[in-house]
Amino acid sequence: MNSPGDNILQHVQKAPMAIALPAMATGILLADTINIPLWGAMLFLVASLATVWLWRHPLPILLFIIATGATSLCLRRSCENIPTHHTEMEIRLKQLIAEDDDSRIFLADIVAYNKNGKSQNSSSSIRAITSLDTACSAGERLVVNASVHRHNPTTDFGEYMSNKGITGYVRITPDNILRRQNAFSLGIWLQEKAKQRINQLNLSPSTKSIATAISIGQRSQIPHTQRSHYTRSGSAHLLAISGLHVGFVFIFISLLLTPLAALGHGTLWRMLLCIIFIWCYAAIAAFSPSVVRAATMFTLFLLTFFFSSRSLAFNSLCATASLMLLWDGRILYDIGFLLSCIAVMAIVEWAAPISRCFKTSDKEKLNRLRYMLQHPIQGRIKQLGRGIGRWIFTGTIVSFVANITTLPLVSLHFGEVSLWGIIVGFTMVALCSVAVITMLTWALIPIPFLAPLVEFIVENSVGAMNAIAEWCASGESLLSFTLQLEKWSCILIYVAFLLLTLIFWSFSQKKS
């Protein structure tokens, strides 16, 4: 019987990336806090690498990882090259993210701009705000004569946008568009095709707006009232395609490809096909940043998990997050990335062990097998009932853990907390998964005689989601309230979560 300290040490040794991930995050925060220039970060990186070569010890390796994180952030920020004056620039519209009575807002990139008569390349992300009388669509390239308005970093919104790598915004009107360049975009083309097929279904407006958002990522048609209902019910995250929706696709495809596991190298082919389908889904969602991030995370996780022991899910997750931070240090400030990582880590280290505590003993399994042999029909019915009950029980634990562990971060960033997500979260996720898979199947295989069945499933699943969200949001409730946590309060809560995880580790021995 190992001591608690030995058990914790075993967990750490089996998950070395759990040390590398916070080290890389420390480097990013350090570079951002003291504003390290690129040459300083590179010097730090070279010096730490030389120290690793000369002194084979964990400390210089840790310093090297910290330097890597700092360099990652500095390299990305050095590419944020935007014009500082009114000039001619080429803008690529990537995704329509909002639409109201006066304007449309696109996520866009500055491709190049005129600097003192010369073309200056750029890769800066901005928001393009267009008037309703300006006919623009995602995928277009516009050459405009305008100026970039930088976000004020001293405000909460400006800081949030800067941390997401969106440096400012440009206003586009019919008067300042010099010329248009329609560039083909596979993602936009696939998304429009999927939208056309969704429009073939006879769905109510409230159902169609939500179904389009959760399946292909077009949220601009969702009314403000409906958005408010989902926010107050703690289900707003379902409206934005993220790792959860990619997870729906992965689980569905993985189940369909289960027979491949019986073939030679079947597990490898199954994994590769799952990755291909995940990126096909990312293409249908027009390669929006959140979907690309989620698809990348799933791809890296599947690869690292496949080429390692099955007991290293937590280590694979930390490795995936570390590689994503290495590629772009700015995503450490992305709320979607943080929520995804925290929720999945909590599910792996909290929900899974809790669920295993209620697993059936070998003696009980043997008794159930004997009963099934004696009473085949009744045994099968009871087995199905127990399976459904187990699925609901596990899903409830997963939903509860994910909601509890992400609440502090939600409060910090959005200033509004809804405990309804803990109560109705599992039901909403289950309904959402049914709607997403049904809509995507229809978008890929629009067989006309199946349209009534698809309409029935989507109308009822999304309709139930809307009804639950509206019911949760109706009237005053103690389960939905305004709460803006301070940064240090949020940090202390997650330190407490970390200590609780270490307590879990101290009582569980890691298998070799």
Sequence and secondary structure as in RCSB ss.txt:
>XXXX:A:sequence
MNSPGDNILQHVQKAPMAIALPAMATGILLADTINIPLWGAMLFLVASLATVWLWRHPLPILLFIIATGATSLCL
RRSCENIPTHHTEMEIRLKQLIAEDDDSRIFLADIVAYNKNGKSQNSSSSIRAITSLDTACSAGERLVVNASVHR
HNPTTDFGEYMSNKGITGYVRITPDNILRRQNAFSLGIWLQEKAKQRINQLNLSPSTKSIATAISIGQRSQIPHT
QRSHYTRSGSAHLLAISGLHVGFVFIFISLLLTPLAALGHGTLWRMLLCIIFIWCYAAIAAFSPSVVRAATMFTL
FLLTFFFSSRSLAFNSLCATASLMLLWDGRILYDIGFLLSCIAVMAIVEWAAPISRCFKTSDKEKLNRLRYMLQH
PIQGRIKQLGRGIGRWIFTGTIVSFVANITTLPLVSLHFGEVSLWGIIVGFTMVALCSVAVITMLTWALIPIPFL
APLVEFIVENSVGAMNAIAEWCASGESLLSFTLQLEKWSCILIYVAFLLLTLIFWSFSQKKS
>XXXX:A:secstr
   HHHHHHHHHHH THHHHHHHHHHHHHHHHHTT  HHHHHHHHHHHHHHHHH  SHHHHHHHHHHHHHHHHHH
HHHT    SSSEEEEEEEEEEEEE SSEEEEEEEEEEEEETTEEEEEEEEEEEEEETTS   TTEEEEEEE  EE
  TTSHHHHHHHHTTEEEEEEE TTTEEEEEE   HHHHHHHHHHHHHHTS   HHHHHHHHHHHH   TTS HH
HHHHHHHTT GGGGS  HHHHHHHHHHHHHHTGGGGGSTTHHHHHHHHHHHHHHHHHHHTTT HHHHHHHHHHHH
HHHHHHTS TT HHHHHHHHHHHHHHH GGGGG HHHHHHHHHHHHIIIIIHHHHHTT   HHHHHHHHHHHHHS
HHHHHHHHHHHHHHHHHHHHHHHHHHHHHHHHHHHHHHHSEEETHHHHHHHHHHHHHHHHHHHHHHHHH   GGG
HHHHHHHHHHHHHHHHHHHHHHHSS  TTEEE    HHHHHHHHHHHHHHHHHHHHHS    
